[in-house]
Amino acid sequence: MVKSVIRTVAPHVTVLDVTHGIPAHDVRAGSLALVRSIQYLLPGVVLAVVDPGVGTDRRAVAVQVGAGDDPAFFVGPDNGLMAAAVAMAGGATRAVELSNDSYHLPSPGLTFAGRDVFAPVAGHLCNGTDLSELGPAVDPVTLRPGILPLSRREDGRLLAEVLWVDCFGNVQLNVGPEEIAAEGDRLALRWGNDQVRTARRAAAYGDLKPGEVGLVVDSYGLVSLALDRRSAAEELRLGPGDAVTLEPPS
């Protein structure tokens, strides 16, 4: 229905799916999926909807990034979902609250903003409608910030968190390779109730020996815990949000 609404308003557009696999209500997972993909998306309009606050006083917004003849736009709820991707795309130059209902569909209820608000607005933006027509200006500084956790150093240890587990069981951490660049090839991995494993830095999954836990820079540029052709998440019993510590081996 959302795609059909967009095409009804703007028949010329091509609609590409990033994913429909975000767990229900998981704004953080949606934010991660969006920021991982944004540098590969064609310039245009990005419609993002993970919206557990639909129908409440949370704002519906459209955000412009870039300026000049080729700006891009993000359309969705102001709940932190789009913040990291907007920042990666260069930051917001303009934003509006989507309160002009002449650009919306008549709504039988308030619980499907993706169909009734965001989709028609995305279509109108594709048609060249100026952002200012869609509602009052919003100071970009007031948009909800991102909700992705940051790693930190404490007493020589790197305190990290699991961001994501992919379909192969690789465990992505909120750690960039530069954060462990000064460490040796092996680090002590601690999690849970004092569980400890040694993890070795490796360039590829196939470089790991059977049963060896690796620290592999994944396709999104972050450090992941991995095993070769096995699920690190199952082996280590780790999932999104779990705390992990990396430190020099004793």
C-alpha positions as CSV (number, residue, x, y, z in Angstrom):
1,M,0.0,0.0,0.0
2,V,2.8,2.4,0.8
3,K,4.5,1.8,-2.5
4,S,1.2,2.2,-4.3
5,V,0.5,5.5,-2.6
6,I,4.0,6.8,-3.6
7,R,3.5,5.7,-7.2
8,T,0.0,7.2,-7.3
9,V,1.4,10.6,-6.3
10,A,4.5,10.3,-8.4
11,P,4.1,7.7,-11.1
12,H,7.6,8.3,-12.5
13,V,9.5,7.2,-9.4
14,T,11.4,4.0,-8.8
15,V,10.9,2.6,-5.3
16,L,13.7,0.5,-3.8
17,D,13.5,-1.5,-0.6
18,V,16.3,-1.5,1.9
19,T,14.6,-3.9,4.3
20,H,11.3,-5.0,5.8
21,G,13.0,-7.2,8.3
22,I,13.3,-4.8,11.3
23,P,11.9,-6.3,14.5
24,A,8.6,-4.8,15.7
25,H,9.1,-1.5,17.6
26,D,12.9,-1.7,17.4
27,V,13.9,1.9,16.5
28,R,17.6,1.1,17.2
29,A,17.7,-1.8,14.7
30,G,16.0,0.5,12.1
31,S,18.5,3.2,12.8
32,L,21.4,0.7,12.3
33,A,19.9,-0.6,9.1
34,L,19.5,2.9,7.7
35,V,23.0,4.2,8.6
36,R,24.6,1.1,7.3
37,S,23.0,1.5,3.9
38,I,22.8,5.3,3.4
39,Q,26.1,5.7,1.7
40,Y,25.0,3.2,-1.0
41,L,21.6,4.7,-1.7
42,L,20.8,6.7,-4.7
43,P,20.2,10.4,-4.0
44,G,16.5,11.1,-3.6
45,V,13.9,10.6,-0.9
46,V,14.4,8.1,1.9
47,L,11.2,7.0,3.7
48,A,11.9,5.3,7.0
49,V,9.2,4.0,9.3
50,V,9.8,2.3,12.7
51,D,7.3,4.1,14.6
52,P,6.0,2.7,17.9
53,G,4.8,6.2,18.9
54,V,2.5,6.6,15.9
55,G,-0.6,8.6,16.7
56,T,1.0,10.2,19.8
57,D,2.6,13.7,20.0
58,R,5.8,12.5,18.4
59,R,6.5,14.7,15.4
60,A,6.3,13.5,11.8
61,V,9.1,15.3,9.9
62,A,10.8,15.7,6.6
63,V,14.5,16.6,6.7
64,Q,16.7,17.9,3.9
65,V,20.3,17.1,3.6
66,G,22.5,19.0,1.1
67,A,21.4,22.0,-0.8
68,G,21.6,23.4,-4.3
69,D,20.1,21.6,-7.3
70,D,20.4,18.0,-5.9
71,P,19.2,17.9,-2.3
72,A,18.0,14.6,-0.7
73,F,15.3,14.1,1.9
74,F,14.5,11.9,4.8
75,V,10.8,11.4,5.7
76,G,9.7,9.6,8.9
77,P,9.0,9.9,12.6
78,D,11.2,12.2,14.8
79,N,12.2,9.4,17.2
80,G,15.9,9.1,16.6
81,L,15.4,6.6,13.7
82,M,16.9,8.8,11.0
83,A,19.4,10.8,13.1
84,A,22.6,8.8,12.5
85,A,21.9,8.4,8.7
86,V,21.2,12.2,8.4
87,A,24.5,12.9,10.1
88,M,26.4,10.5,7.8
89,A,24.7,12.1,4.8
90,G,26.1,15.5,5.7
91,G,23.7,16.8,8.3
92,A,20.3,18.5,8.1
93,T,20.1,21.8,6.3
94,R,16.3,22.2,6.7
95,A,13.5,20.3,8.4
96,V,9.7,20.7,8.7
97,E,7.0,19.1,10.7
98,L,4.5,17.4,8.4
99,S,1.4,19.1,9.6
100,N,-0.1,20.3,6.3
101,D,-2.7,17.6,5.8
102,S,-3.4,18.7,2.2
103,Y,-0.4,16.6,1.4
104,H,-1.7,13.6,3.3
105,L,-4.3,10.9,2.6
106,P,-7.6,11.0,4.5
107,S,-7.0,8.7,7.5
108,P,-9.6,6.4,9.0
109,G,-7.3,6.1,12.0
110,L,-4.0,7.5,13.3
111,T,-2.1,4.2,13.3
112,F,-0.7,3.9,9.8
113,A,1.3,7.1,9.2
114,G,3.5,5.2,6.7
115,R,0.6,4.9,4.3
116,D,-1.3,8.1,5.2
117,V,1.4,10.7,5.9
118,F,4.9,9.6,5.0
119,A,4.2,7.9,1.7
120,P,2.2,10.8,0.1
121,V,4.7,13.3,1.4
122,A,7.6,11.3,-0.2
123,G,5.7,11.3,-3.5
124,H,5.2,15.0,-3.4
125,L,8.8,15.6,-2.7
126,C,9.7,13.4,-5.7
127,N,7.4,15.7,-7.7
128,G,9.4,18.7,-6.6
129,T,7.2,20.1,-3.9
130,D,9.2,22.5,-1.7
131,L,9.8,21.4,1.8
132,S,8.2,24.6,3.1
133,E,4.8,23.6,1.7
134,L,4.6,20.5,3.9
135,G,4.5,22.2,7.3
136,P,6.2,24.7,9.6
137,A,10.0,24.8,9.8
138,V,11.7,22.9,12.6
139,D,15.2,23.8,13.9
140,P,17.3,20.8,13.0
141,V,19.0,21.1,16.4
142,T,15.7,20.1,18.0
143,L,15.4,16.8,16.1
144,R,15.7,13.7,18.3
145,P,19.3,12.6,18.5
146,G,20.5,9.2,17.5
147,I,20.2,6.3,19.9
148,L,23.3,4.2,19.0
149,P,25.6,3.5,21.9
150,L,29.2,4.6,21.9
151,S,32.1,2.5,23.2
152,R,34.4,4.0,25.9
153,R,37.8,3.4,27.5
154,E,38.0,2.7,31.2
155,D,41.1,1.5,33.1
156,G,42.8,0.3,29.9
157,R,39.8,-1.7,28.8
158,L,37.4,-1.0,25.9
159,L,33.8,-1.2,27.0
160,A,31.6,-2.1,24.0
161,E,28.2,-3.3,23.2
162,V,26.7,-5.7,20.6
163,L,24.9,-3.6,17.9
164,W,23.7,-6.4,15.6
165,V,23.9,-10.1,14.9
166,D,23.7,-10.9,11.1
167,C,22.1,-14.0,9.6
168,F,25.4,-15.9,9.8
169,G,25.8,-15.2,13.5
170,N,28.5,-12.6,13.3
171,V,28.4,-10.3,16.2
172,Q,28.9,-6.6,15.3
173,L,30.3,-4.4,18.0
174,N,30.1,-0.6,18.3
175,V,33.9,-0.6,17.8
176,G,35.8,0.8,14.9
177,P,39.1,-0.8,13.9
178,E,41.0,2.3,14.9
179,E,39.9,1.7,18.5
180,I,41.9,-1.5,18.7
181,A,44.7,-0.5,16.3
182,A,47.3,-0.1,19.0
183,E,46.5,-3.4,20.6
184,G,48.2,-6.7,19.7
185,D,46.8,-9.4,17.5
186,R,45.1,-11.1,20.4
187,L,42.7,-9.5,22.9
188,A,40.8,-10.9,25.9
189,L,37.1,-10.9,25.3
190,R,34.9,-10.7,28.5
191,W,31.1,-10.8,28.7
192,G,28.3,-12.1,30.9
193,N,29.2,-13.6,34.2
194,D,32.9,-13.4,33.9
195,Q,33.1,-15.4,30.7
196,V,36.4,-15.0,28.9
197,R,37.7,-16.0,25.5
198,T,40.8,-15.0,23.5
199,A,39.9,-13.3,20.2
200,R,42.4,-12.9,17.4
201,R,42.3,-10.2,14.8
202,A,41.8,-11.6,11.3
203,A,41.2,-10.1,7.8
204,A,38.6,-12.7,6.8
205,Y,36.5,-15.4,8.3
206,G,38.4,-18.1,6.4
207,D,41.6,-17.0,8.2
208,L,40.3,-18.3,11.5
209,K,41.1,-21.8,12.8
210,P,38.3,-24.1,13.8
211,G,36.7,-22.9,17.0
212,E,38.8,-19.7,17.1
213,V,37.0,-16.4,17.8
214,G,38.0,-13.7,15.4
215,L,37.9,-9.9,15.4
216,V,37.0,-9.2,11.8
217,V,36.3,-5.8,10.3
218,D,32.9,-6.3,8.6
219,S,31.5,-4.9,5.4
220,Y,30.2,-1.8,7.4
221,G,33.6,-1.0,8.8
222,L,33.0,-2.1,12.3
223,V,34.6,-4.9,14.4
224,S,32.7,-8.1,14.6
225,L,33.2,-11.2,16.6
226,A,33.2,-14.2,14.2
227,L,33.9,-17.8,13.8
228,D,34.6,-19.5,10.5
229,R,31.4,-21.0,9.1
230,R,29.8,-21.1,12.6
231,S,27.6,-18.7,14.5
232,A,29.6,-16.6,17.0
233,A,26.3,-15.4,18.5
234,E,25.3,-19.0,19.3
235,E,28.8,-20.1,20.5
236,L,29.2,-17.1,22.8
237,R,25.5,-16.6,23.6
238,L,25.6,-12.9,22.7
239,G,22.8,-10.7,21.3
240,P,22.1,-7.1,20.6
241,G,22.5,-4.9,23.6
242,D,24.9,-7.2,25.4
243,A,28.0,-5.7,27.0
244,V,31.4,-6.9,25.9
245,T,34.8,-5.8,27.1
246,L,38.0,-6.0,25.1
247,E,41.4,-5.8,26.9
248,P,45.0,-7.0,26.5
249,P,45.4,-10.6,27.5
250,S,46.7,-11.3,30.9
